[in-house]
Structures are given as C-alpha cells and as structure tokens.
Amino acid sequence: MRTRGLVQGVLALALGAAVAALPAVAGSETAPTIEAANYSGGGIYKETHAWSPPGATVGVSGVVTLVNNSSSVEHGVVWSSAIRPACEGVPENRGATSWRGTCTFSQPGTYTFYCYVHPTEMKGSITVNANGTTTSTTSTGTTTTSGGTTTSQGTQPEGAAPLARALNEALSLAHGQRGTRVRGSLNVPQAAVGGRLWVQLLARRAMLAVSHRLVDVGHLSRVSLRAGRLSFQVSVNARARRALRAHRRLPLTVKIALTDMHGSVATRTRSVVLHAR
C-alpha cells in the first residue's frame, strides 16, 4: 500500500508539472513579423519601399507583429478589407517612424492592407485560417505553427496550400553559387497566376560591419506571374560586393514569398553562400 501511494504521488507531481508547463509552451510561440523595408534605388528620390515579407498566414485569434525600424522614413497601415484586426502600437491611417506593434485577427478570411505613406508600393495581406492554427513554410518544407518548427500540427489554408507545395517541390536554388548574383528558378503553379514573387537577400551584420542583426543586400519583385518555369536572379548591393571581395565568401539568408491574386501567401527561407570568382 505504501508503494502504491508513493507511485500515485509521483504521478500526481509529474502531471502537475506537465500542466504547469503548458502555458510556458504556448507563451513561447512566436508571432509572424512583417517589417517595413526601405531600399536604395540609386538616389534619395529613387528609394523604394515594401512590406517584408508581403504577407503571413495565422489562425483565428492569431497575432502578427508589424515593425518600422526606420527613424527617418514614415510608414503606417491602412486596412482595405471589409474585416479588420484589433491593433496595438501600429499607426493606423497615419504615418510614423520607429514603431513596433501587434494586430490580432479574430475572424477567418483575408485581411488586405497598404502603407499610409506609400500606398502603391507597399501592399500586403494576412490570411486567417479557420482551423485555428498558424501556418507557414520553412526551409525544411515542414508545417510551422506560430513561428515554431513542427511536423504535423495544422494544415495549410486552402489558398496557400498549392503555393506552399510549389515552394517546397518546384523551387530550384543551389546552396553554393559564384559571383555577385543569387540565381534560381520556380515552377509557378496555376494557383499563383497573376500573383507576385518576392525574393529578398539578407546578410549577417558581422560580414558587413553594420549594427543591424540582418541586413537587406538585395531584393526582387515579380508581379503578374504566369504559369510555368520562372527564372530569377538577384544582385547583391555594393556593400555586400565589398564584403564578398574581402572575405571571398558571403553567406546569405534568402527569403521567398509567393502570393496569389486573393492575398494568400506562402513563404520559404533558404541559405545560400556566394563565393568570389
């Protein structure tokens, strides 16, 4: 009897610890982040702007973080869809510098938005999955929930599923490449016809001697996509070329987003190393 009581006590303690750990696990989930990005286009009047990435997919009551890290360029959010989220810390219907906020999405559907200051350049969308899970695509091709890597929790929303399959199965991007351009290709599915492809190159700050953790060193946007094989190449900027000459190699993080005409988006992150010729 004493042994049985001891076993029951141990099981009760273990169960209590597991239950107590559940909030900590839930709290560790990371919300998708969309950042207002500014790119030099050859002069102050040729600067371009974009949301990076241009969208995300979350579950009902999911949270997305929106960020403007610039202290000199104003950005803001205007919701153009009939349904709108509840936001905190995000400047809505106005522009502002140096802000970070979150938006909570309580209804399933597609939420579209654009920048208050750059309405034609900066357009994005959030797809809310009715099954209550947050999903995106990682470099390993697994389903992720709320930013963490998992293998089978949740499913891709109907609109994003064929886009995710294309990024997982029909993306060609060699890990090691020579020169100052990242080259790849994608077999655009029928579901993405008329949509957009966004490719962004990021380098570590240590390679570029700058203060930001990851720095944009090149990007590409293709719109009005057609079905079939699409080849792309993205050149790195002058600072990255100098780093490549100095170090003879330049590790890059490549972020790829594929968006359809209805605002559904799938993303994938790959690593590429450029080698000097």
C-alpha positions, -999 to 999 in steps of 0.1 A, spaced: 0 0 0 28 24 8 44 16 -26 11 23 -44 7 55 -26 43 66 -34 37 58 -71 4 78 -71 22 107 -55 49 107 -81 24 106 -110 4 134 -95 35 156 -92 45 148 -128 10 156 -141 10 189 -122 44 198 -137 32 190 -172 0 211 -168 20 240 -154 44 238 -184 16 242 -209 12 280 -206 50 283 -209 50 263 -241 21 283 -255 38 315 -245 70 306 -263 52 306 -297 64 334 -319 41 357 -339 50 362 -376 67 395 -382 62 418 -412 87 447 -415 85 480 -434 116 479 -456 133 507 -475 157 501 -504 180 524 -521 173 527 -558 202 549 -569 194 582 -551 172 597 -525 143 602 -549 146 567 -563 142 549 -529 117 520 -530 97 505 -502 80 472 -494 65 450 -467 89 422 -460 75 396 -463 43 409 -481 20 387 -460 15 359 -434 -9 332 -425 -23 328 -390 -51 310 -372 -82 326 -357 -71 349 -328 -36 347 -343 -12 377 -338 11 393 -364 38 418 -354 43 448 -377 75 468 -375 91 500 -388 127 502 -377 135 534 -396 140 566 -377 137 587 -408 111 571 -431 75 571 -421 52 541 -426 17 533 -414 -11 508 -420 -44 512 -438 -67 482 -438 -85 479 -471 -105 448 -464 -141 447 -450 -128 428 -419 -101 444 -398 -80 433 -368 -75 449 -334 -41 465 -333 -19 479 -306 12 501 -312 6 502 -350 -1 536 -365 -33 532 -385 -44 558 -411 -13 578 -404 25 576 -409 51 574 -381 88 564 -376 104 538 -353 74 518 -342 65 482 -334 31 468 -327 8 438 -330 -25 430 -346 -49 403 -335 -71 386 -361 -104 373 -347 -122 362 -379 -112 338 -406 -107 353 -441 -82 375 -459 -72 409 -445 -56 433 -470 -36 464 -461 -13 490 -476 11 517 -463 -5 551 -455 26 568 -469 34 545 -498 1 531 -509 10 520 -544 43 503 -534 35 487 -501 6 463 -502 2 432 -481 -23 406 -468 -29 384 -439 -47 351 -444 -66 338 -413 -70 300 -412 -104 289 -398 -90 257 -382 -73 278 -355 -37 271 -363 -9 294 -376 9 280 -406 38 290 -428 66 272 -447 101 267 -435 133 258 -453 127 221 -444 93 221 -460 75 213 -427 44 230 -414 51 255 -387 27 268 -361 31 303 -347 66 305 -359 79 273 -343 90 243 -364 67 213 -361 58 184 -385 21 178 -385 2 204 -365 -25 221 -385 -29 223 -423 -22 250 -449 -53 271 -457 -68 261 -490 -55 291 -509 -19 288 -496 -15 251 -499 -6 250 -537 17 279 -532 35 261 -504 38 230 -525 54 250 -553 80 265 -529 87 231 -514 88 209 -545 94 232 -575 119 257 -562 155 253 -576 181 273 -556 217 260 -553 233 264 -519 267 273 -533 269 299 -561 297 320 -576 296 357 -584 275 386 -571 241 373 -580 218 346 -565 202 326 -592 172 303 -590 140 292 -607 105 283 -597 77 264 -615 48 288 -610 16 268 -603 -17 277 -618 -29 290 -584 -2 317 -584 -11 331 -619 -15 368 -617 2 368 -583 36 380 -570 70 365 -563 92 383 -537 129 373 -532 150 390 -505 187 385 -497 198 391 -461 234 391 -448 247 390 -413 259 422 -398 293 408 -390 300 404 -427 291 440 -434 303 458 -403 269 474 -396 247 475 -365 216 456 -376 215 418 -370 204 410 -406 208 435 -434 189 436 -467 215 434 -495 193 427 -525 157 420 -534 135 412 -564 97 415 -570 79 399 -599 42 406 -604 15 393 -628 30 359 -627 24 333 -655 22 296 -651 54 277 -659 91 279 -652 103 313 -640 140 320 -637 152 348 -614 185 364 -603 191 389 -576 222 410 -574 237 420 -541 244 456 -534 277 475 -533 283 469 -496 278 432 -500 301 431 -530 329 447 -509 323 421 -482 325 393 -508 358 406 -521 372 409 -486 361 376 -473 360 356 -505 326 342 -495 293 357 -484 266 336 -465 231 348 -473 196 341 -460 172 341 -489 135 348 -481 110 339 -508 73 347 -507 47 336 -533 14 354 -532 -18 347 -553 -43 372 -565 -66 366 -535 -39 375 -510 -29 340 -498 8 338 -492 34 311 -486 70 318 -476 102 298 -475 137 306 -462 168 291 -477 205 296 -471 229 304 -500 267 311 -499 282 333 -526 318 326 -535 341 351 -552 351 343 -587 
